[in-house]
Amino acid sequence: MKRLILTLTATACLIAPALAMADNIVCRDGWSIERHVTGSADSGFLSYKKDAGTIKLFHHGKLISQKRIQDIQQSVYQTSGSPLVNYEFDVGKDNFYILALDMSTQGVSGGAPTLVLWGGDAMGIECILQEGAQ
């Protein structure tokens, strides 16, 4: 029985990394975001769950900020019922960036959310989502 448990644990450790999903978000003017979702975390608000994992903000390939997703993800529901998800990167005392994902543009048949990066020298920069990156 002990050997079975050890085998199952080892198998789970090998499978778990494969279940993690990475999204690359590419923006104009050399901005990009890497989002590595490894699961979900309790938000403390009703049954709403936040993504768990890490998110990184880059400008021309230089790492600007790396945070835990659950620390900076905020969501609200619009009057249409679609969520608006924000990731708030505090970079310095007076410097921050917000990546806004408007899910209302996905529609019934799918599609991508509208993504926009705000803050500092990135004012309303449009972005696109490349899902399932490795």
KETI-245294 format. One record per residue (C-alpha): x, z, y. Coordinates in steps of 0.05 Angstrom, whole numbers, plus 5000, padded with zeros to 4 digits. Each point is the difference from the previous one (the first is absolute). Example, Ala and Ser with C-alpha at 12.3 -4.5 7.8 and 13.67 -1.06 7.14 Angstrom:
REM KETI-245294
524651564910 502749875069 
END
This chain:
REM KETI-245294
500050005000 505750175048 503249334985 493449645014 499450355068 507249825018 498849274980 493549975041 503550315060 505849514996 495249414994 496050255060 506450045041 501749284982 493049745016 498850395065 504949615043 496749354978 493350255026 502750105070 498049445047 504149745059 497249625058 504349645051 496849915068 503549475042 498949985075 502249555056 506350145041 504050274941 495650594981 498350174928 497150584960 501250174927 494450414969 501350314931 493650314973 501150454940 493150324995 495150395043 500050675034 494350465022 498749945074 496450675006 493849645026 494249954951 501849534944 504349535042 506749854968 506249755035 505349554970 506350374976 506949705003 504749775055 499649525058 505849715039 500049665068 505549485014 502049585060 504649414985 501850334933 502050665033 496250624974 496350315059 495950524962 498650234929 494250474987 495650254944 493649595003 495550614992 503250325062 498649425047 493849654972 493650105038 493349664986 493449955036 493849624983 497449495049 492649895014 500249434949 502150504947 506849684991 506150455006 505249945055 506650274972 505750205047 507150184983 503250385057 507649995003 502950525048 507049745013 502250455057 497550485052 496749455041 500249424951 494949834946 497049414963 493149924969 498449494946 492549885000 496449694940 492949775015 496549934933 493649705030 503249304996 500750034924 492849804986 496250004935 504349454969 506550355016 505149775050 505250375038 499050555051 501949875072 506750355013 502950155069 506250395021 499750405065 505050445037 506549995038 502049275007 495049764948 493449915037 494649694956 504749624954 496249654944 502150124928 498449734931 499750364933 504049764940 497050414943 503350174935 507249935023 505450284955 
END
